């Protein structure tokens, strides 16, 4: 693999790992607070899956970078402007309906992405995807079922998820951005075509929104910047909590 491709693959795996890690932490905030016990356990399990994906991806990113940074150093020793996650996943939980909408929009993207990455010409990335896709298939079914239940439920539940959908939709465009370096990864068969990925995501999302009696928001101006380290104010607070212990005791062995 050329140096340019290796650097591009490092950037991609870092972005994907950061996205999984931040969303996993967001979901973990529901532990002990979900609307029912079964859902409390389900959200916690999804959070653990996402952290597991992040561990695999950040470990591989560290290997590609070749500077001796392992998964823990990448997760806990970078500041907010060094994170490359999608802006969507750092948005606050707000309420259960808002959390479900955010989760579904991400899950519908993740299941299509990992499914295609299984055929990546990069064997390590394909192996990570093969493990992750088994879990994200459950994630998208879980969040999709809840979205239908809330959207086609009471007037209040419908109104809440409809409002959340309008708030979060402008963050979805960033998931399909590709810079010049990533286009080279597409040409090398390492990453899927973003146009194909977006078409599959759109079809999946529209099908579930139809069942949920929710209108798909119109595409317009989209938020962006997370992939370049430009984040909302929310990520700093999240990292301050997530990174506190390893930063307070940086040389501790657990």
Phi and psi in degrees as GROMACS dihedral restraints (atoms count N, CA, C in turn):
[ dihedral_restraints ]
;  ai    aj    ak    al  type     phi  dphi    fc
    3     4     5     6     1   -67.8    20    10
    4     5     6     7     1   161.7    20    10
    6     7     8     9     1   -61.2    20    10
    7     8     9    10     1   -41.0    20    10
    9    10    11    12     1   -63.6    20    10
   10    11    12    13     1   -43.2    20    10
   12    13    14    15     1   -65.9    20    10
   13    14    15    16     1   -38.7    20    10
   15    16    17    18     1   -63.9    20    10
   16    17    18    19     1   -42.9    20    10
   18    19    20    21     1   -65.4    20    10
   19    20    21    22     1   -39.1    20    10
   21    22    23    24     1   -66.4    20    10
   22    23    24    25     1   -39.0    20    10
   24    25    26    27     1   -69.4    20    10
   25    26    27    28     1   -37.0    20    10
   27    28    29    30     1   -58.9    20    10
   28    29    30    31     1   -47.0    20    10
   30    31    32    33     1   -61.9    20    10
   31    32    33    34     1   -39.8    20    10
   33    34    35    36     1   -67.4    20    10
   34    35    36    37     1   -48.2    20    10
   36    37    38    39     1   -64.9    20    10
   37    38    39    40     1   -33.3    20    10
   39    40    41    42     1   -64.8    20    10
   40    41    42    43     1   -45.2    20    10
   42    43    44    45     1   -61.3    20    10
   43    44    45    46     1   -45.5    20    10
   45    46    47    48     1   -67.8    20    10
   46    47    48    49     1   -40.2    20    10
   48    49    50    51     1   -65.2    20    10
   49    50    51    52     1   -43.0    20    10
   51    52    53    54     1   -62.3    20    10
   52    53    54    55     1   -41.5    20    10
   54    55    56    57     1   -62.0    20    10
   55    56    57    58     1   -44.3    20    10
   57    58    59    60     1   -65.6    20    10
   58    59    60    61     1   -41.6    20    10
   60    61    62    63     1   -65.7    20    10
   61    62    63    64     1   -46.1    20    10
   63    64    65    66     1   -66.1    20    10
   64    65    66    67     1   -42.6    20    10
   66    67    68    69     1   -67.0    20    10
   67    68    69    70     1   -38.5    20    10
   69    70    71    72     1   -59.6    20    10
   70    71    72    73     1   -41.9    20    10
   72    73    74    75     1   -67.1    20    10
   73    74    75    76     1   -41.0    20    10
   75    76    77    78     1   -58.2    20    10
   76    77    78    79     1   -46.6    20    10
   78    79    80    81     1   -65.5    20    10
   79    80    81    82     1   -33.0    20    10
   81    82    83    84     1   -63.3    20    10
   82    83    84    85     1   -20.7    20    10
   84    85    86    87     1   -66.8    20    10
   85    86    87    88     1   -16.0    20    10
   87    88    89    90     1   -83.6    20    10
   88    89    90    91     1    -9.8    20    10
   90    91    92    93     1   -58.6    20    10
   91    92    93    94     1   118.4    20    10
   93    94    95    96     1    87.4    20    10
   94    95    96    97     1     0.2    20    10
   96    97    98    99     1  -129.0    20    10
   97    98    99   100     1    -0.4    20    10
   99   100   101   102     1   -66.8    20    10
  100   101   102   103     1   160.9    20    10
  102   103   104   105     1   -67.6    20    10
  103   104   105   106     1   -18.6    20    10
  105   106   107   108     1  -151.0    20    10
  106   107   108   109     1   157.0    20    10
  108   109   110   111     1   -59.7    20    10
  109   110   111   112     1   -44.7    20    10
  111   112   113   114     1   -60.3    20    10
  112   113   114   115     1   -40.1    20    10
  114   115   116   117     1   -72.6    20    10
  115   116   117   118     1   -31.6    20    10
  117   118   119   120     1   -58.5    20    10
  118   119   120   121     1   -45.3    20    10
  120   121   122   123     1   -68.9    20    10
  121   122   123   124     1   -40.2    20    10
  123   124   125   126     1   -63.2    20    10
  124   125   126   127     1   -46.7    20    10
  126   127   128   129     1   -64.1    20    10
  127   128   129   130     1   -37.6    20    10
  129   130   131   132     1   -65.2    20    10
  130   131   132   133     1   -39.6    20    10
  132   133   134   135     1   -66.0    20    10
  133   134   135   136     1   -40.0    20    10
  135   136   137   138     1   -63.2    20    10
  136   137   138   139     1   -41.7    20    10
  138   139   140   141     1   -59.3    20    10
  139   140   141   142     1   -43.6    20    10
  141   142   143   144     1   -63.8    20    10
  142   143   144   145     1   -39.6    20    10
  144   145   146   147     1   -59.0    20    10
  145   146   147   148     1   -45.6    20    10
  147   148   149   150     1   -65.1    20    10
  148   149   150   151     1   -39.8    20    10
  150   151   152   153     1   -64.9    20    10
  151   152   153   154     1   -36.8    20    10
  153   154   155   156     1   -62.2    20    10
  154   155   156   157     1   -41.7    20    10
  156   157   158   159     1   -62.1    20    10
  157   158   159   160     1   -43.3    20    10
  159   160   161   162     1   -60.2    20    10
  160   161   162   163     1   -40.4    20    10
  162   163   164   165     1   -61.1    20    10
  163   164   165   166     1   -45.6    20    10
  165   166   167   168     1   -63.3    20    10
  166   167   168   169     1   -44.3    20    10
  168   169   170   171     1   -70.0    20    10
  169   170   171   172     1   -42.2    20    10
  171   172   173   174     1   -70.5    20    10
  172   173   174   175     1   -33.6    20    10
  174   175   176   177     1   -61.4    20    10
  175   176   177   178     1   -45.4    20    10
  177   178   179   180     1   -67.0    20    10
  178   179   180   181     1   -39.2    20    10
  180   181   182   183     1   -59.2    20    10
  181   182   183   184     1   -42.5    20    10
  183   184   185   186     1   -63.0    20    10
  184   185   186   187     1   -38.3    20    10
  186   187   188   189     1   -66.0    20    10
  187   188   189   190     1   -41.0    20    10
  189   190   191   192     1   -66.6    20    10
  190   191   192   193     1   -38.4    20    10
  192   193   194   195     1   -67.4    20    10
  193   194   195   196     1   -40.7    20    10
  195   196   197   198     1    72.3    20    10
  196   197   198   199     1    27.1    20    10
  198   199   200   201     1  -112.9    20    10
  199   200   201   202     1    13.7    20    10
  201   202   203   204     1    82.2    20    10
  202   203   204   205     1    10.0    20    10
  204   205   206   207     1   -89.8    20    10
  205   206   207   208     1   121.8    20    10
  207   208   209   210     1   -93.4    20    10
  208   209   210   211     1  -173.7    20    10
  210   211   212   213     1   -59.9    20    10
  211   212   213   214     1   -39.9    20    10
  213   214   215   216     1   -68.2    20    10
  214   215   216   217     1   -41.9    20    10
  216   217   218   219     1   -66.2    20    10
  217   218   219   220     1   -38.4    20    10
  219   220   221   222     1   -68.8    20    10
  220   221   222   223     1   -35.8    20    10
  222   223   224   225     1   -76.7    20    10
  223   224   225   226     1   -40.2    20    10
  225   226   227   228     1  -108.9    20    10
  226   227   228   229     1   -11.7    20    10
  228   229   230   231     1  -114.2    20    10
  229   230   231   232     1    17.5    20    10
  231   232   233   234     1  -111.6    20    10
  232   233   234   235     1   146.1    20    10
  234   235   236   237     1   -88.3    20    10
  235   236   237   238     1   175.4    20    10
  237   238   239   240     1   -57.7    20    10
  238   239   240   241     1   -39.3    20    10
  240   241   242   243     1   -75.6    20    10
  241   242   243   244     1    -8.0    20    10
  243   244   245   246     1   -93.9    20    10
  244   245   246   247     1    -7.8    20    10
  246   247   248   249     1   -81.6    20    10
  247   248   249   250     1   146.3    20    10
  249   250   251   252     1  -124.9    20    10
  250   251   252   253     1    22.5    20    10
  252   253   254   255     1   -71.5    20    10
  253   254   255   256     1   159.8    20    10
  255   256   257   258     1   -63.9    20    10
  256   257   258   259     1   142.5    20    10
  258   259   260   261     1   -62.1    20    10
  259   260   261   262     1   -30.1    20    10
  261   262   263   264     1   -54.3    20    10
  262   263   264   265     1   -45.1    20    10
  264   265   266   267     1   -78.0    20    10
  265   266   267   268     1   -15.5    20    10
  267   268   269   270     1   -89.0    20    10
  268   269   270   271     1    -6.6    20    10
  270   271   272   273     1   -64.9    20    10
  271   272   273   274     1   142.6    20    10
  273   274   275   276     1   -60.7    20    10
  274   275   276   277     1   157.4    20    10
  276   277   278   279     1   -65.3    20    10
  277   278   279   280     1   -35.8    20    10
  279   280   281   282     1    59.6    20    10
  280   281   282   283     1   -81.8    20    10
  282   283   284   285     1  -140.1    20    10
  283   284   285   286     1   176.7    20    10
  285   286   287   288     1   -62.3    20    10
  286   287   288   289     1   -42.3    20    10
  288   289   290   291     1   -62.5    20    10
  289   290   291   292     1   -41.4    20    10
  291   292   293   294     1   -63.2    20    10
  292   293   294   295     1   -41.8    20    10
  294   295   296   297     1   -61.6    20    10
  295   296   297   298     1   -42.7    20    10
  297   298   299   300     1   -65.6    20    10
  298   299   300   301     1   -41.9    20    10
  300   301   302   303     1   -63.2    20    10
  301   302   303   304     1   -47.3    20    10
  303   304   305   306     1   -58.1    20    10
  304   305   306   307     1   -44.1    20    10
  306   307   308   309     1   -65.1    20    10
  307   308   309   310     1   -43.5    20    10
  309   310   311   312     1   -65.1    20    10
  310   311   312   313     1   -42.9    20    10
  312   313   314   315     1   -60.6    20    10
  313   314   315   316     1   -38.1    20    10
  315   316   317   318     1   -72.0    20    10
  316   317   318   319     1   -47.4    20    10
  318   319   320   321     1   -60.3    20    10
  319   320   321   322     1   -40.0    20    10
  321   322   323   324     1   -63.6    20    10
  322   323   324   325     1   -32.0    20    10
  324   325   326   327     1   -75.1    20    10
  325   326   327   328     1   -45.6    20    10
  327   328   329   330     1   -63.2    20    10
  328   329   330   331     1   -41.2    20    10
  330   331   332   333     1   -67.6    20    10
  331   332   333   334     1   -34.6    20    10
  333   334   335   336     1   -73.3    20    10
  334   335   336   337     1   -39.0    20    10
  336   337   338   339     1   -66.2    20    10
  337   338   339   340     1   -53.3    20    10
  339   340   341   342     1   -64.0    20    10
  340   341   342   343     1   -34.9    20    10
  342   343   344   345     1   -59.5    20    10
  343   344   345   346     1   -38.3    20    10
  345   346   347   348     1   -80.2    20    10
  346   347   348   349     1   -31.9    20    10
  348   349   350   351     1   -67.6    20    10
  349   350   351   352     1   -19.1    20    10
  351   352   353   354     1   -59.9    20    10
  352   353   354   355     1   -24.0    20    10
  354   355   356   357     1  -100.3    20    10
  355   356   357   358     1    13.6    20    10
  357   358   359   360     1   -61.6    20    10
  358   359   360   361     1   146.3    20    10
  360   361   362   363     1   -75.2    20    10
  361   362   363   364     1   -10.6    20    10
  363   364   365   366     1   -89.1    20    10
  364   365   366   367     1   113.5    20    10
  366   367   368   369     1   -63.9    20    10
  367   368   369   370     1   -38.0    20    10
  369   370   371   372     1   -66.7    20    10
  370   371   372   373     1   -45.7    20    10
  372   373   374   375     1   -63.6    20    10
  373   374   375   376     1   -40.2    20    10
  375   376   377   378     1   -63.0    20    10
  376   377   378   379     1   -38.6    20    10
  378   379   380   381     1   -66.7    20    10
  379   380   381   382     1   -40.5    20    10
  381   382   383   384     1   -62.3    20    10
  382   383   384   385     1   -44.4    20    10
  384   385   386   387     1   -63.2    20    10
  385   386   387   388     1   -38.8    20    10
  387   388   389   390     1   -62.8    20    10
  388   389   390   391     1   -34.3    20    10
  390   391   392   393     1   -75.2    20    10
  391   392   393   394     1   -43.7    20    10
  393   394   395   396     1   -70.5    20    10
  394   395   396   397     1   -35.8    20    10
  396   397   398   399     1   -63.7    20    10
  397   398   399   400     1   -30.3    20    10
  399   400   401   402     1   -62.8    20    10
  400   401   402   403     1   -34.8    20    10
  402   403   404   405     1   -83.9    20    10
  403   404   405   406     1   -38.8    20    10
  405   406   407   408     1   -70.0    20    10
  406   407   408   409     1   -22.1    20    10
  408   409   410   411     1   -63.5    20    10
  409   410   411   412     1   -38.2    20    10
  411   412   413   414     1   -69.8    20    10
  412   413   414   415     1   -42.0    20    10
  414   415   416   417     1   -57.2    20    10
  415   416   417   418     1   -47.6    20    10
  417   418   419   420     1   -70.9    20    10
  418   419   420   421     1   -30.8    20    10
  420   421   422   423     1   -68.8    20    10
  421   422   423   424     1   -41.2    20    10
  423   424   425   426     1   -65.0    20    10
  424   425   426   427     1   -52.1    20    10
  426   427   428   429     1   -68.8    20    10
  427   428   429   430     1   -34.7    20    10
  429   430   431   432     1   -65.8    20    10
  430   431   432   433     1   -42.2    20    10
  432   433   434   435     1   -61.2    20    10
  433   434   435   436     1   -42.3    20    10
  435   436   437   438     1   -67.3    20    10
  436   437   438   439     1   -36.2    20    10
  438   439   440   441     1   -64.6    20    10
  439   440   441   442     1   -41.7    20    10
  441   442   443   444     1   -64.1    20    10
  442   443   444   445     1   -43.4    20    10
  444   445   446   447     1   -61.2    20    10
  445   446   447   448     1   -41.2    20    10
  447   448   449   450     1   -79.7    20    10
  448   449   450   451     1   -40.8    20    10
  450   451   452   453     1   -66.8    20    10
  451   452   453   454     1   -38.0    20    10
  453   454   455   456     1  -101.8    20    10
  454   455   456   457     1    28.9    20    10
  456   457   458   459     1  -102.3    20    10
  457   458   459   460     1  -122.8    20    10
  459   460   461   462     1   -83.9    20    10
  460   461   462   463     1   169.6    20    10
  462   463   464   465     1   -61.0    20    10
  463   464   465   466     1   -38.1    20    10
  465   466   467   468     1   -69.4    20    10
  466   467   468   469     1   -46.9    20    10
  468   469   470   471     1   -64.4    20    10
  469   470   471   472     1   -39.2    20    10
  471   472   473   474     1   -61.9    20    10
  472   473   474   475     1   -45.8    20    10
  474   475   476   477     1   -63.0    20    10
  475   476   477   478     1   -38.1    20    10
  477   478   479   480     1   -68.4    20    10
  478   479   480   481     1   -44.5    20    10
  480   481   482   483     1   -74.2    20    10
  481   482   483   484     1   -30.2    20    10
  483   484   485   486     1   -65.0    20    10
  484   485   486   487     1   -41.5    20    10
  486   487   488   489     1   -64.3    20    10
  487   488   489   490     1   -42.5    20    10
  489   490   491   492     1   -63.7    20    10
  490   491   492   493     1   -39.5    20    10
  492   493   494   495     1   -62.0    20    10
  493   494   495   496     1   -41.9    20    10
  495   496   497   498     1   -65.7    20    10
  496   497   498   499     1   -37.3    20    10
  498   499   500   501     1   -69.8    20    10
  499   500   501   502     1   -38.5    20    10
  501   502   503   504     1   -92.4    20    10
  502   503   504   505     1   -21.4    20    10
  504   505   506   507     1   -55.6    20    10
  505   506   507   508     1   -40.5    20    10
  507   508   509   510     1   -63.3    20    10
  508   509   510   511     1    -9.8    20    10
  510   511   512   513     1   -91.4    20    10
  511   512   513   514     1    -4.8    20    10
  513   514   515   516     1   -80.9    20    10
  514   515   516   517     1   -23.9    20    10
  516   517   518   519     1   -62.2    20    10
  517   518   519   520     1   -31.3    20    10
  519   520   521   522     1   -63.2    20    10
  520   521   522   523     1   -25.8    20    10
  522   523   524   525     1   -65.0    20    10
  523   524   525   526     1   -20.0    20    10
  525   526   527   528     1  -112.3    20    10
  526   527   528   529     1     9.7    20    10
  528   529   530   531     1   -70.2    20    10
  529   530   531   532     1   144.4    20    10
  531   532   533   534     1  -139.8    20    10
  532   533   534   535     1   126.7    20    10
  534   535   536   537     1   -89.0    20    10
  535   536   537   538     1  -179.0    20    10
  537   538   539   540     1   -62.3    20    10
  538   539   540   541     1   -38.1    20    10
  540   541   542   543     1   -65.6    20    10
  541   542   543   544     1   -39.7    20    10
  543   544   545   546     1   -71.7    20    10
  544   545   546   547     1   -30.1    20    10
  546   547   548   549     1   -62.3    20    10
  547   548   549   550     1   -33.0    20    10
  549   550   551   552     1   -67.2    20    10
  550   551   552   553     1   -35.4    20    10
  552   553   554   555     1   -67.2    20    10
  553   554   555   556     1   -35.4    20    10
  555   556   557   558     1   -63.8    20    10
  556   557   558   559     1   -45.9    20    10
  558   559   560   561     1   -62.6    20    10
  559   560   561   562     1   -30.0    20    10
  561   562   563   564     1   -84.8    20    10
  562   563   564   565     1    -0.8    20    10
  564   565   566   567     1    80.5    20    10
  565   566   567   568     1    11.8    20    10
  567   568   569   570     1   -84.0    20    10
  568   569   570   571     1   -38.9    20    10
  570   571   572   573     1  -116.6    20    10
  571   572   573   574     1   155.0    20    10
  573   574   575   576     1   -77.9    20    10
  574   575   576   577     1   162.1    20    10
  576   577   578   579     1   -65.8    20    10
  577   578   579   580     1   123.5    20    10
  579   580   581   582     1   -62.3    20    10
  580   581   582   583     1   -31.4    20    10
  582   583   584   585     1   -66.4    20    10
  583   584   585   586     1   -41.1    20    10
  585   586   587   588     1   -65.3    20    10
  586   587   588   589     1   -41.4    20    10
  588   589   590   591     1   -62.9    20    10
  589   590   591   592     1   -43.6    20    10
  591   592   593   594     1   -66.8    20    10
  592   593   594   595     1   -38.8    20    10
  594   595   596   597     1   -62.9    20    10
  595   596   597   598     1   -42.6    20    10
  597   598   599   600     1   -67.4    20    10
  598   599   600   601     1   -41.8    20    10
  600   601   602   603     1   -61.6    20    10
  601   602   603   604     1   -45.1    20    10
  603   604   605   606     1   -61.3    20    10
  604   605   606   607     1   -44.7    20    10
  606   607   608   609     1   -63.1    20    10
  607   608   609   610     1   -41.9    20    10
  609   610   611   612     1   -65.9    20    10
  610   611   612   613     1   -45.3    20    10
  612   613   614   615     1   -64.6    20    10
  613   614   615   616     1   -45.4    20    10
  615   616   617   618     1   -63.1    20    10
  616   617   618   619     1   -36.2    20    10
  618   619   620   621     1   -63.9    20    10
  619   620   621   622     1   -44.3    20    10
  621   622   623   624     1   -71.5    20    10
  622   623   624   625     1   -40.3    20    10
  624   625   626   627     1   -61.3    20    10
  625   626   627   628     1   -35.7    20    10
  627   628   629   630     1   -62.9    20    10
  628   629   630   631     1   -44.0    20    10
  630   631   632   633     1   -64.0    20    10
  631   632   633   634     1   -33.1    20    10
  633   634   635   636     1   -84.8    20    10
  634   635   636   637     1     2.7    20    10
  636   637   638   639     1    54.9    20    10
  637   638   639   640     1    39.7    20    10
  639   640   641   642     1  -113.7    20    10
  640   641   642   643     1   141.6    20    10
  642   643   644   645     1   -84.9    20    10
  643   644   645   646     1   134.3    20    10
  645   646   647   648     1   -71.2    20    10
  646   647   648   649     1   125.4    20    10
  648   649   650   651     1   -61.9    20    10
  649   650   651   652     1   151.4    20    10
  651   652   653   654     1   -73.5    20    10
  652   653   654   655     1   142.9    20    10
  654   655   656   657     1   -73.2    20    10
  655   656   657   658     1   134.2    20    10
  657   658   659   660     1  -151.2    20    10
  658   659   660   661     1  -139.1    20    10
  660   661   662   663     1   -64.0    20    10
  661   662   663   664     1   135.0    20    10
  663   664   665   666     1  -118.2    20    10
  664   665   666   667     1   142.3    20    10
  666   667   668   669     1   -68.8    20    10
  667   668   669   670     1   145.8    20    10
  669   670   671   672     1  -157.1    20    10
  670   671   672   673     1   166.7    20    10
  672   673   674   675     1   132.4    20    10
  673   674   675   676     1   -26.5    20    10
  675   676   677   678     1   -58.5    20    10
  676   677   678   679     1   -36.9    20    10
  678   679   680   681     1   -65.9    20    10
  679   680   681   682     1   -17.6    20    10
  681   682   683   684     1  -108.1    20    10
  682   683   684   685     1     5.8    20    10
  684   685   686   687     1    90.0    20    10
  685   686   687   688     1    12.4    20    10
  687   688   689   690     1  -101.8    20    10
  688   689   690   691     1   108.2    20    10
  690   691   692   693     1  -119.6    20    10
  691   692   693   694     1   167.5    20    10
  693   694   695   696     1   -75.4    20    10
  694   695   696   697     1   170.6    20    10
  696   697   698   699     1   -66.4    20    10
  697   698   699   700     1   -16.9    20    10
  699   700   701   702     1   -69.9    20    10
  700   701   702   703     1   -32.7    20    10
  702   703   704   705     1   -66.2    20    10
  703   704   705   706     1   -36.7    20    10
  705   706   707   708     1   -59.5    20    10
  706   707   708   709     1   -42.6    20    10
  708   709   710   711     1   -66.4    20    10
  709   710   711   712     1   -40.1    20    10
  711   712   713   714     1   -62.3    20    10
  712   713   714   715     1   -46.1    20    10
  714   715   716   717     1   -68.4    20    10
  715   716   717   718     1   -33.1    20    10
  717   718   719   720     1   -60.4    20    10
  718   719   720   721     1   -37.1    20    10
  720   721   722   723     1   -77.1    20    10
  721   722   723   724     1   -46.2    20    10
  723   724   725   726     1   -66.2    20    10
  724   725   726   727     1   -35.5    20    10
  726   727   728   729     1   -96.7    20    10
  727   728   729   730     1     0.0    20    10
  729   730   731   732     1   -56.6    20    10
  730   731   732   733     1   -53.5    20    10
  732   733   734   735     1   -62.9    20    10
  733   734   735   736     1   -51.9    20    10
  735   736   737   738     1   -66.3    20    10
  736   737   738   739     1   -24.4    20    10
  738   739   740   741     1   -79.0    20    10
  739   740   741   742     1   -33.7    20    10
  741   742   743   744     1   -71.0    20    10
  742   743   744   745     1   -34.6    20    10
  744   745   746   747     1  -128.7    20    10
  745   746   747   748     1    70.7    20    10
  747   748   749   750     1   -64.4    20    10
  748   749   750   751     1   -25.4    20    10
  750   751   752   753     1  -105.3    20    10
  751   752   753   754     1    11.6    20    10
  753   754   755   756     1   -72.6    20    10
  754   755   756   757     1   145.4    20    10
  756   757   758   759     1  -109.3    20    10
  757   758   759   760     1   131.9    20    10
